[in-house]
Amino acid sequence: MARKNRRNPKPVRGRRYESRRGKPRPCTVCPQGGVDWKDTGFLRKYMSDRGKIRGRRVTGLCPNCQRQVATAIKNAREMALLPYVGGK
């Protein structure tokens, strides 16, 4: 017969765990209707200081808008409006 593990019981899922997540942030791109690759000031908000594209969890965008932002950043890099690699 197996003993119960009293030190590490199974976590109980309930209201206590659901409230930690908080409200989901609304997508900032959806109301605008799209992303323009020529708007470098807007696109820099979604890049790190090293030049990497930030993830969807960090930016709070919906999946469709995250794809649009990533494509717009790549187009702006190709046109030499944004750097591929950030400075020191």
Summary of the structure (lengths in Angstrom):
residues: 88
radius of gyration: 20.3
end to end distance: 60.9
largest distance: 68.8
contacts: 168
relative contact order: 0.17
helix: 36%
strand: 2%
